Amino acid sequence: MKNATGYDGEIYAAHYLKRKRYKLVDARFRSRFGEIDLIFRHRKVIVFVEVKLRKNKDFSEAFEAVTYTKQQKIIKTAQHWLQLNKCDLQPRFDIVEIYTDLGEINHIENAFGG
């Protein structure tokens, strides 16, 4: 996955989660509040996924880029998506970190919430 882009990371994360029996519901959802990379259904939960792609861990862990401000944007965007789609499933916010040089993927469930 050398020279991968953010979009490549989203595709890789989607395949990874599908192998874990998550069902893709939506991708790259945008609203005036922000964007959600991937939206999955897993059991009785709707999962909003932020994907972070990095070459390595030299400067920081990828999840650290999901700051409080970023989390608030994702939460507001998720609320908007839930209203538009009349979804009453329990929401959850996950982060998928991908490190291309390490060939590593980490799925952090329930990474934050509002």
Phi and psi in radians as a Rosetta constraint file:
Dihedral C 1 N 2 CA 2 C 2 CIRCULARHARMONIC -1.060 0.35
Dihedral N 2 CA 2 C 2 N 3 CIRCULARHARMONIC 2.547 0.35
Dihedral C 2 N 3 CA 3 C 3 CIRCULARHARMONIC 1.025 0.35
Dihedral N 3 CA 3 C 3 N 4 CIRCULARHARMONIC 0.520 0.35
Dihedral C 3 N 4 CA 4 C 4 CIRCULARHARMONIC -1.289 0.35
Dihedral N 4 CA 4 C 4 N 5 CIRCULARHARMONIC 2.619 0.35
Dihedral C 4 N 5 CA 5 C 5 CIRCULARHARMONIC -1.785 0.35
Dihedral N 5 CA 5 C 5 N 6 CIRCULARHARMONIC 3.008 0.35
Dihedral C 5 N 6 CA 6 C 6 CIRCULARHARMONIC -1.012 0.35
Dihedral N 6 CA 6 C 6 N 7 CIRCULARHARMONIC -0.686 0.35
Dihedral C 6 N 7 CA 7 C 7 CIRCULARHARMONIC -1.103 0.35
Dihedral N 7 CA 7 C 7 N 8 CIRCULARHARMONIC -0.726 0.35
Dihedral C 7 N 8 CA 8 C 8 CIRCULARHARMONIC -1.042 0.35
Dihedral N 8 CA 8 C 8 N 9 CIRCULARHARMONIC -0.701 0.35
Dihedral C 8 N 9 CA 9 C 9 CIRCULARHARMONIC -1.088 0.35
Dihedral N 9 CA 9 C 9 N 10 CIRCULARHARMONIC -0.704 0.35
Dihedral C 9 N 10 CA 10 C 10 CIRCULARHARMONIC -1.102 0.35
Dihedral N 10 CA 10 C 10 N 11 CIRCULARHARMONIC -0.712 0.35
Dihedral C 10 N 11 CA 11 C 11 CIRCULARHARMONIC -1.138 0.35
Dihedral N 11 CA 11 C 11 N 12 CIRCULARHARMONIC -0.786 0.35
Dihedral C 11 N 12 CA 12 C 12 CIRCULARHARMONIC -1.082 0.35
Dihedral N 12 CA 12 C 12 N 13 CIRCULARHARMONIC -0.777 0.35
Dihedral C 12 N 13 CA 13 C 13 CIRCULARHARMONIC -1.107 0.35
Dihedral N 13 CA 13 C 13 N 14 CIRCULARHARMONIC -0.711 0.35
Dihedral C 13 N 14 CA 14 C 14 CIRCULARHARMONIC -1.081 0.35
Dihedral N 14 CA 14 C 14 N 15 CIRCULARHARMONIC -0.778 0.35
Dihedral C 14 N 15 CA 15 C 15 CIRCULARHARMONIC -1.104 0.35
Dihedral N 15 CA 15 C 15 N 16 CIRCULARHARMONIC -0.720 0.35
Dihedral C 15 N 16 CA 16 C 16 CIRCULARHARMONIC -1.042 0.35
Dihedral N 16 CA 16 C 16 N 17 CIRCULARHARMONIC -0.826 0.35
Dihedral C 16 N 17 CA 17 C 17 CIRCULARHARMONIC -1.228 0.35
Dihedral N 17 CA 17 C 17 N 18 CIRCULARHARMONIC -0.609 0.35
Dihedral C 17 N 18 CA 18 C 18 CIRCULARHARMONIC -1.071 0.35
Dihedral N 18 CA 18 C 18 N 19 CIRCULARHARMONIC -0.648 0.35
Dihedral C 18 N 19 CA 19 C 19 CIRCULARHARMONIC -1.143 0.35
Dihedral N 19 CA 19 C 19 N 20 CIRCULARHARMONIC -0.403 0.35
Dihedral C 19 N 20 CA 20 C 20 CIRCULARHARMONIC -1.585 0.35
Dihedral N 20 CA 20 C 20 N 21 CIRCULARHARMONIC 0.244 0.35
Dihedral C 20 N 21 CA 21 C 21 CIRCULARHARMONIC 1.257 0.35
Dihedral N 21 CA 21 C 21 N 22 CIRCULARHARMONIC 0.441 0.35
Dihedral C 21 N 22 CA 22 C 22 CIRCULARHARMONIC -1.454 0.35
Dihedral N 22 CA 22 C 22 N 23 CIRCULARHARMONIC 2.523 0.35
Dihedral C 22 N 23 CA 23 C 23 CIRCULARHARMONIC -1.896 0.35
Dihedral N 23 CA 23 C 23 N 24 CIRCULARHARMONIC 2.112 0.35
Dihedral C 23 N 24 CA 24 C 24 CIRCULARHARMONIC -1.195 0.35
Dihedral N 24 CA 24 C 24 N 25 CIRCULARHARMONIC 2.263 0.35
Dihedral C 24 N 25 CA 25 C 25 CIRCULARHARMONIC -1.900 0.35
Dihedral N 25 CA 25 C 25 N 26 CIRCULARHARMONIC -0.691 0.35
Dihedral C 25 N 26 CA 26 C 26 CIRCULARHARMONIC -2.786 0.35
Dihedral N 26 CA 26 C 26 N 27 CIRCULARHARMONIC 2.798 0.35
Dihedral C 26 N 27 CA 27 C 27 CIRCULARHARMONIC -2.530 0.35
Dihedral N 27 CA 27 C 27 N 28 CIRCULARHARMONIC 2.543 0.35
Dihedral C 27 N 28 CA 28 C 28 CIRCULARHARMONIC 0.920 0.35
Dihedral N 28 CA 28 C 28 N 29 CIRCULARHARMONIC 0.791 0.35
Dihedral C 28 N 29 CA 29 C 29 CIRCULARHARMONIC -1.307 0.35
Dihedral N 29 CA 29 C 29 N 30 CIRCULARHARMONIC 2.234 0.35
Dihedral C 29 N 30 CA 30 C 30 CIRCULARHARMONIC -2.073 0.35
Dihedral N 30 CA 30 C 30 N 31 CIRCULARHARMONIC 2.508 0.35
Dihedral C 30 N 31 CA 31 C 31 CIRCULARHARMONIC -2.479 0.35
Dihedral N 31 CA 31 C 31 N 32 CIRCULARHARMONIC -3.124 0.35
Dihedral C 31 N 32 CA 32 C 32 CIRCULARHARMONIC -1.172 0.35
Dihedral N 32 CA 32 C 32 N 33 CIRCULARHARMONIC -0.268 0.35
Dihedral C 32 N 33 CA 33 C 33 CIRCULARHARMONIC -1.512 0.35
Dihedral N 33 CA 33 C 33 N 34 CIRCULARHARMONIC -0.521 0.35
Dihedral C 33 N 34 CA 34 C 34 CIRCULARHARMONIC 2.804 0.35
Dihedral N 34 CA 34 C 34 N 35 CIRCULARHARMONIC -2.687 0.35
Dihedral C 34 N 35 CA 35 C 35 CIRCULARHARMONIC -2.358 0.35
Dihedral N 35 CA 35 C 35 N 36 CIRCULARHARMONIC 2.551 0.35
Dihedral C 35 N 36 CA 36 C 36 CIRCULARHARMONIC -2.026 0.35
Dihedral N 36 CA 36 C 36 N 37 CIRCULARHARMONIC 2.219 0.35
Dihedral C 36 N 37 CA 37 C 37 CIRCULARHARMONIC -1.138 0.35
Dihedral N 37 CA 37 C 37 N 38 CIRCULARHARMONIC -0.939 0.35
Dihedral C 37 N 38 CA 38 C 38 CIRCULARHARMONIC -2.433 0.35
Dihedral N 38 CA 38 C 38 N 39 CIRCULARHARMONIC 2.550 0.35
Dihedral C 38 N 39 CA 39 C 39 CIRCULARHARMONIC -2.268 0.35
Dihedral N 39 CA 39 C 39 N 40 CIRCULARHARMONIC 2.168 0.35
Dihedral C 39 N 40 CA 40 C 40 CIRCULARHARMONIC -2.176 0.35
Dihedral N 40 CA 40 C 40 N 41 CIRCULARHARMONIC 2.768 0.35
Dihedral C 40 N 41 CA 41 C 41 CIRCULARHARMONIC -1.889 0.35
Dihedral N 41 CA 41 C 41 N 42 CIRCULARHARMONIC 2.311 0.35
Dihedral C 41 N 42 CA 42 C 42 CIRCULARHARMONIC -2.419 0.35
Dihedral N 42 CA 42 C 42 N 43 CIRCULARHARMONIC 1.954 0.35
Dihedral C 42 N 43 CA 43 C 43 CIRCULARHARMONIC 0.989 0.35
Dihedral N 43 CA 43 C 43 N 44 CIRCULARHARMONIC -2.124 0.35
Dihedral C 43 N 44 CA 44 C 44 CIRCULARHARMONIC -1.841 0.35
Dihedral N 44 CA 44 C 44 N 45 CIRCULARHARMONIC 0.542 0.35
Dihedral C 44 N 45 CA 45 C 45 CIRCULARHARMONIC -2.209 0.35
Dihedral N 45 CA 45 C 45 N 46 CIRCULARHARMONIC 2.470 0.35
Dihedral C 45 N 46 CA 46 C 46 CIRCULARHARMONIC -1.746 0.35
Dihedral N 46 CA 46 C 46 N 47 CIRCULARHARMONIC 2.184 0.35
Dihedral C 46 N 47 CA 47 C 47 CIRCULARHARMONIC -1.961 0.35
Dihedral N 47 CA 47 C 47 N 48 CIRCULARHARMONIC 2.093 0.35
Dihedral C 47 N 48 CA 48 C 48 CIRCULARHARMONIC -1.701 0.35
Dihedral N 48 CA 48 C 48 N 49 CIRCULARHARMONIC 2.127 0.35
Dihedral C 48 N 49 CA 49 C 49 CIRCULARHARMONIC -2.022 0.35
Dihedral N 49 CA 49 C 49 N 50 CIRCULARHARMONIC 2.223 0.35
Dihedral C 49 N 50 CA 50 C 50 CIRCULARHARMONIC -1.780 0.35
Dihedral N 50 CA 50 C 50 N 51 CIRCULARHARMONIC 2.187 0.35
Dihedral C 50 N 51 CA 51 C 51 CIRCULARHARMONIC -1.809 0.35
Dihedral N 51 CA 51 C 51 N 52 CIRCULARHARMONIC 2.280 0.35
Dihedral C 51 N 52 CA 52 C 52 CIRCULARHARMONIC -2.171 0.35
Dihedral N 52 CA 52 C 52 N 53 CIRCULARHARMONIC 2.106 0.35
Dihedral C 52 N 53 CA 53 C 53 CIRCULARHARMONIC -1.911 0.35
Dihedral N 53 CA 53 C 53 N 54 CIRCULARHARMONIC 2.281 0.35
Dihedral C 53 N 54 CA 54 C 54 CIRCULARHARMONIC -2.437 0.35
Dihedral N 54 CA 54 C 54 N 55 CIRCULARHARMONIC 2.753 0.35
Dihedral C 54 N 55 CA 55 C 55 CIRCULARHARMONIC -1.217 0.35
Dihedral N 55 CA 55 C 55 N 56 CIRCULARHARMONIC -0.787 0.35
Dihedral C 55 N 56 CA 56 C 56 CIRCULARHARMONIC -2.761 0.35
Dihedral N 56 CA 56 C 56 N 57 CIRCULARHARMONIC -2.968 0.35
Dihedral C 56 N 57 CA 57 C 57 CIRCULARHARMONIC -1.851 0.35
Dihedral N 57 CA 57 C 57 N 58 CIRCULARHARMONIC 0.373 0.35
Dihedral C 57 N 58 CA 58 C 58 CIRCULARHARMONIC -0.997 0.35
Dihedral N 58 CA 58 C 58 N 59 CIRCULARHARMONIC -0.709 0.35
Dihedral C 58 N 59 CA 59 C 59 CIRCULARHARMONIC -1.783 0.35
Dihedral N 59 CA 59 C 59 N 60 CIRCULARHARMONIC -0.573 0.35
Dihedral C 59 N 60 CA 60 C 60 CIRCULARHARMONIC -3.035 0.35
Dihedral N 60 CA 60 C 60 N 61 CIRCULARHARMONIC 2.902 0.35
Dihedral C 60 N 61 CA 61 C 61 CIRCULARHARMONIC -1.300 0.35
Dihedral N 61 CA 61 C 61 N 62 CIRCULARHARMONIC 2.532 0.35
Dihedral C 61 N 62 CA 62 C 62 CIRCULARHARMONIC -1.053 0.35
Dihedral N 62 CA 62 C 62 N 63 CIRCULARHARMONIC -0.671 0.35
Dihedral C 62 N 63 CA 63 C 63 CIRCULARHARMONIC -1.070 0.35
Dihedral N 63 CA 63 C 63 N 64 CIRCULARHARMONIC -0.403 0.35
Dihedral C 63 N 64 CA 64 C 64 CIRCULARHARMONIC -1.132 0.35
Dihedral N 64 CA 64 C 64 N 65 CIRCULARHARMONIC -0.324 0.35
Dihedral C 64 N 65 CA 65 C 65 CIRCULARHARMONIC -1.295 0.35
Dihedral N 65 CA 65 C 65 N 66 CIRCULARHARMONIC -0.212 0.35
Dihedral C 65 N 66 CA 66 C 66 CIRCULARHARMONIC -1.615 0.35
Dihedral N 66 CA 66 C 66 N 67 CIRCULARHARMONIC 1.382 0.35
Dihedral C 66 N 67 CA 67 C 67 CIRCULARHARMONIC -1.240 0.35
Dihedral N 67 CA 67 C 67 N 68 CIRCULARHARMONIC 2.999 0.35
Dihedral C 67 N 68 CA 68 C 68 CIRCULARHARMONIC -0.990 0.35
Dihedral N 68 CA 68 C 68 N 69 CIRCULARHARMONIC -0.766 0.35
Dihedral C 68 N 69 CA 69 C 69 CIRCULARHARMONIC -1.066 0.35
Dihedral N 69 CA 69 C 69 N 70 CIRCULARHARMONIC -0.776 0.35
Dihedral C 69 N 70 CA 70 C 70 CIRCULARHARMONIC -1.094 0.35
Dihedral N 70 CA 70 C 70 N 71 CIRCULARHARMONIC -0.736 0.35
Dihedral C 70 N 71 CA 71 C 71 CIRCULARHARMONIC -1.026 0.35
Dihedral N 71 CA 71 C 71 N 72 CIRCULARHARMONIC -0.767 0.35
Dihedral C 71 N 72 CA 72 C 72 CIRCULARHARMONIC -1.092 0.35
Dihedral N 72 CA 72 C 72 N 73 CIRCULARHARMONIC -0.672 0.35
Dihedral C 72 N 73 CA 73 C 73 CIRCULARHARMONIC -1.130 0.35
Dihedral N 73 CA 73 C 73 N 74 CIRCULARHARMONIC -0.741 0.35
Dihedral C 73 N 74 CA 74 C 74 CIRCULARHARMONIC -1.141 0.35
Dihedral N 74 CA 74 C 74 N 75 CIRCULARHARMONIC -0.742 0.35
Dihedral C 74 N 75 CA 75 C 75 CIRCULARHARMONIC -1.079 0.35
Dihedral N 75 CA 75 C 75 N 76 CIRCULARHARMONIC -0.792 0.35
Dihedral C 75 N 76 CA 76 C 76 CIRCULARHARMONIC -1.118 0.35
Dihedral N 76 CA 76 C 76 N 77 CIRCULARHARMONIC -0.696 0.35
Dihedral C 76 N 77 CA 77 C 77 CIRCULARHARMONIC -1.142 0.35
Dihedral N 77 CA 77 C 77 N 78 CIRCULARHARMONIC -0.703 0.35
Dihedral C 77 N 78 CA 78 C 78 CIRCULARHARMONIC -1.115 0.35
Dihedral N 78 CA 78 C 78 N 79 CIRCULARHARMONIC -0.728 0.35
Dihedral C 78 N 79 CA 79 C 79 CIRCULARHARMONIC -1.055 0.35
Dihedral N 79 CA 79 C 79 N 80 CIRCULARHARMONIC -0.719 0.35
Dihedral C 79 N 80 CA 80 C 80 CIRCULARHARMONIC -1.104 0.35
Dihedral N 80 CA 80 C 80 N 81 CIRCULARHARMONIC -0.796 0.35
Dihedral C 80 N 81 CA 81 C 81 CIRCULARHARMONIC -1.050 0.35
Dihedral N 81 CA 81 C 81 N 82 CIRCULARHARMONIC -0.761 0.35
Dihedral C 81 N 82 CA 82 C 82 CIRCULARHARMONIC -1.069 0.35
Dihedral N 82 CA 82 C 82 N 83 CIRCULARHARMONIC -0.688 0.35
Dihedral C 82 N 83 CA 83 C 83 CIRCULARHARMONIC -1.165 0.35
Dihedral N 83 CA 83 C 83 N 84 CIRCULARHARMONIC -0.791 0.35
Dihedral C 83 N 84 CA 84 C 84 CIRCULARHARMONIC -1.134 0.35
Dihedral N 84 CA 84 C 84 N 85 CIRCULARHARMONIC -0.592 0.35
Dihedral C 84 N 85 CA 85 C 85 CIRCULARHARMONIC -1.773 0.35
Dihedral N 85 CA 85 C 85 N 86 CIRCULARHARMONIC 0.097 0.35
Dihedral C 85 N 86 CA 86 C 86 CIRCULARHARMONIC 0.780 0.35
Dihedral N 86 CA 86 C 86 N 87 CIRCULARHARMONIC 0.866 0.35
Dihedral C 86 N 87 CA 87 C 87 CIRCULARHARMONIC -1.715 0.35
Dihedral N 87 CA 87 C 87 N 88 CIRCULARHARMONIC 2.239 0.35
Dihedral C 87 N 88 CA 88 C 88 CIRCULARHARMONIC -1.948 0.35
Dihedral N 88 CA 88 C 88 N 89 CIRCULARHARMONIC 0.295 0.35
Dihedral C 88 N 89 CA 89 C 89 CIRCULARHARMONIC -1.275 0.35
Dihedral N 89 CA 89 C 89 N 90 CIRCULARHARMONIC 2.699 0.35
Dihedral C 89 N 90 CA 90 C 90 CIRCULARHARMONIC -1.165 0.35
Dihedral N 90 CA 90 C 90 N 91 CIRCULARHARMONIC 2.164 0.35
Dihedral C 90 N 91 CA 91 C 91 CIRCULARHARMONIC -1.418 0.35
Dihedral N 91 CA 91 C 91 N 92 CIRCULARHARMONIC 2.630 0.35
Dihedral C 91 N 92 CA 92 C 92 CIRCULARHARMONIC -2.508 0.35
Dihedral N 92 CA 92 C 92 N 93 CIRCULARHARMONIC 2.601 0.35
Dihedral C 92 N 93 CA 93 C 93 CIRCULARHARMONIC -2.067 0.35
Dihedral N 93 CA 93 C 93 N 94 CIRCULARHARMONIC 2.050 0.35
Dihedral C 93 N 94 CA 94 C 94 CIRCULARHARMONIC -2.009 0.35
Dihedral N 94 CA 94 C 94 N 95 CIRCULARHARMONIC 2.767 0.35
Dihedral C 94 N 95 CA 95 C 95 CIRCULARHARMONIC -2.164 0.35
Dihedral N 95 CA 95 C 95 N 96 CIRCULARHARMONIC 2.379 0.35
Dihedral C 95 N 96 CA 96 C 96 CIRCULARHARMONIC -1.997 0.35
Dihedral N 96 CA 96 C 96 N 97 CIRCULARHARMONIC 2.078 0.35
Dihedral C 96 N 97 CA 97 C 97 CIRCULARHARMONIC -1.736 0.35
Dihedral N 97 CA 97 C 97 N 98 CIRCULARHARMONIC 2.359 0.35
Dihedral C 97 N 98 CA 98 C 98 CIRCULARHARMONIC -2.227 0.35
Dihedral N 98 CA 98 C 98 N 99 CIRCULARHARMONIC 2.210 0.35
Dihedral C 98 N 99 CA 99 C 99 CIRCULARHARMONIC -2.001 0.35
Dihedral N 99 CA 99 C 99 N 100 CIRCULARHARMONIC 1.876 0.35
Dihedral C 99 N 100 CA 100 C 100 CIRCULARHARMONIC -1.168 0.35
Dihedral N 100 CA 100 C 100 N 101 CIRCULARHARMONIC -0.759 0.35
Dihedral C 100 N 101 CA 101 C 101 CIRCULARHARMONIC -1.182 0.35
Dihedral N 101 CA 101 C 101 N 102 CIRCULARHARMONIC -0.459 0.35
Dihedral C 101 N 102 CA 102 C 102 CIRCULARHARMONIC -1.640 0.35
Dihedral N 102 CA 102 C 102 N 103 CIRCULARHARMONIC -0.222 0.35
Dihedral C 102 N 103 CA 103 C 103 CIRCULARHARMONIC 1.093 0.35
Dihedral N 103 CA 103 C 103 N 104 CIRCULARHARMONIC 0.635 0.35
Dihedral C 103 N 104 CA 104 C 104 CIRCULARHARMONIC -2.033 0.35
Dihedral N 104 CA 104 C 104 N 105 CIRCULARHARMONIC 2.451 0.35
Dihedral C 104 N 105 CA 105 C 105 CIRCULARHARMONIC -2.318 0.35
Dihedral N 105 CA 105 C 105 N 106 CIRCULARHARMONIC 2.318 0.35
Dihedral C 105 N 106 CA 106 C 106 CIRCULARHARMONIC -2.164 0.35
Dihedral N 106 CA 106 C 106 N 107 CIRCULARHARMONIC 2.236 0.35
Dihedral C 106 N 107 CA 107 C 107 CIRCULARHARMONIC -1.856 0.35
Dihedral N 107 CA 107 C 107 N 108 CIRCULARHARMONIC 1.990 0.35
Dihedral C 107 N 108 CA 108 C 108 CIRCULARHARMONIC -1.796 0.35
Dihedral N 108 CA 108 C 108 N 109 CIRCULARHARMONIC 1.828 0.35
Dihedral C 108 N 109 CA 109 C 109 CIRCULARHARMONIC -1.395 0.35
Dihedral N 109 CA 109 C 109 N 110 CIRCULARHARMONIC 2.522 0.35
Dihedral C 109 N 110 CA 110 C 110 CIRCULARHARMONIC 0.925 0.35
Dihedral N 110 CA 110 C 110 N 111 CIRCULARHARMONIC 0.858 0.35
Dihedral C 110 N 111 CA 111 C 111 CIRCULARHARMONIC -1.211 0.35
Dihedral N 111 CA 111 C 111 N 112 CIRCULARHARMONIC -0.493 0.35
Dihedral C 111 N 112 CA 112 C 112 CIRCULARHARMONIC -2.870 0.35
Dihedral N 112 CA 112 C 112 N 113 CIRCULARHARMONIC 2.975 0.35
Dihedral C 112 N 113 CA 113 C 113 CIRCULARHARMONIC -2.971 0.35
Dihedral N 113 CA 113 C 113 N 114 CIRCULARHARMONIC 2.900 0.35
